Amino acid sequence: INAIPEDMVDWVLVELRDENIPENIVAQKAALLLSDGNLQDISGANGVIFDQVASGNYYLVLRHRNHLDVISHQAITLPNAGLFSFTDANNVMLNEQQVKEVAPGIYALAVGDFNADGVVSVIDFNLYAVQASALNTYTDGDANLDGNVTTTDFNLLLPNSSLIGINYIRY
């Protein structure tokens, strides 16, 4: 990227999946995660632009380094001029089972999949424990993305223990 936006929190990976065989990845693209939850294309444009993809219907997958990955509930048509939001649980496959409500009617990715295998388990806790007390670092155990691994991160991990992601997007 040419310039890091002032309100950038982290980055995510967005995938397009085949409408008929959702296990098949059609395209992937990194995007910048902004503090308000919106995504910015690495070109600087709002949203994520897949300009090298044929028009058609695709499932969207959103991946983050220490959160449970999600897939759209239905395939969406590209190109599109509208917004797609994973903050609406109805847009997420298995709805509230895969995301966490952070404000009335507003959902976010479930934190705690520190090893990115699609399951929040004791393995993730062990990664947190090894990284506990790390300060001013970019590490997977930093659940709230503040640069530090503290009990606050453990408190975010704990309620998500035993969450299991959608099988065909798990690694």
N, C-alpha and C positions, 0 to 999 in steps of 0.2 A: 504494500500500500504506500501511497505517496505521503500521506499525513495521517497520524493517529488522531481520531476525533477526541475532543476533550471529554466527552461523556461515554467513551468506550469502557466497557467493563471486562470483556473477554471476547473470545471468538467461538463460533459454532460451525458445525458442518451440516449443510442442508443437502439432502439427497432427493432425487426423483426416482420413483420406483415404477416398474411396469404395471399397468392397470390390471392385466390378466394374471401376471405372475409376480406378486409383490416382493418376492425374494430377490428378483433381478434388479440391480441398480442400473439405471439408465444414465444418470449424470450425478456428479457431486460438486459442491462448491462451498468454499469457506466464506463465512460472512462475519461481520463485526456485530457483537452484541452491545447495544447501548443501554445506558442506565435506566431508561424508561421501558425496557423490554423489547423495543423495536430492533429490527435488523437493518444493517446497512451493507450494501454490496461493497466489495473491496475496491470497486471503481469510484466509490463515493456516492453513488445513487441510493435513494431510499429503497429498502426491500432487497430482494435477491433476484438477480437477472440471469436467466438461463437462455441466452440468445443463440446457442448452438444446438438447440434441441428441436426436433420436429413437433409441430402442433399435434396435440392429442391430450389424452387423459392420463394423469399420473398421480400416484400417491406421493405425499410429501413426508419425509422423515427429518426430524430435527435431533441432532446429536450434540451433546456437550460433554466435556471431559470428566465431570464428576456428578452428573445428573442422569436419571433414567431417560433413555431415548424414547421418543414418541413417534407415532405415524398417524397421518390424517385418517379420520373415520371413513372418508370416501375419497375416491380419486377426484382431482380437480382438473379443469380444462386449461391448457396452456396454448397460446399465450393468454394472459388475463391482465386486465387493467385494475382489478380490484385487489383488496387486501385479503390475506388469509391469516387468521389468528389462532395460535394454539392456546391463547388465554381463555378461549371458550371451550369448556370441556366437551361440548357436543361435537367439536371439530376433531377430537382425539379418539382414536380407536380404543374401545373399552372405557371411554369417558373418564369419570372421576377416579376410576381404579388406577389410572396411569399418571395423574397429575395431582397437585395439591392446591387447595383453595387458599389464596393469600389475602383476599378481600372479598366481600360479597359478590359472587358471580365472576370473579377474576381468578384464573388458575395459572400456575407456573409448573415448570418441570420439577419432579420430585428429586431432591438432593440425596446423595449418599452412595451412588454407584461409582465409588472411587476407582475401581479397577476396570470400569466400562465393559462389564460382561453381561449386562442386562438384568442383574439380580442384585438387590441390596442385601448383603449377608455379613456373616462374621468375618469374611475375608476383607470386606470394606472397613469394618471396625478395626481390624488388625493394621490396615494401611493408615487409618487415622491415628492409631496408637503409636505407630513408629514415627509419624510426623508431628505428633502433639508437641506444642510449645515452639514450633518453628515460627519465626517472626520475619516479616518483610520478604516473603518468598512467594513464588508461583508454584503451588503444589496442589496435588489432587485432594488432599485432606482438608483444604480450605473450602468448606462448604458454602460459606456466605461471601466468598470472593473478596475479603478485606485484606488479604496478604498475610494473614496470621492463622495458625492452627491452634484453636483454644477450645475450652469447654462449650462455647457458643456453637462451634461446628459440630461437636458431639450431640448437643441438644437438637440440632437440625437433622442429624443422621438417625437418631434413635426412633422417632415415630415412623420412619420409612423402612425400618428393618423388615425383611421378608417380602418386600415388593418384588414382583417379577414382571419384566418387560415382555412385550409381544415377541413371541418365539422367532418369527422370521426376520426380525431386525436385530436380534441378539448376536453378539460375536461368539 
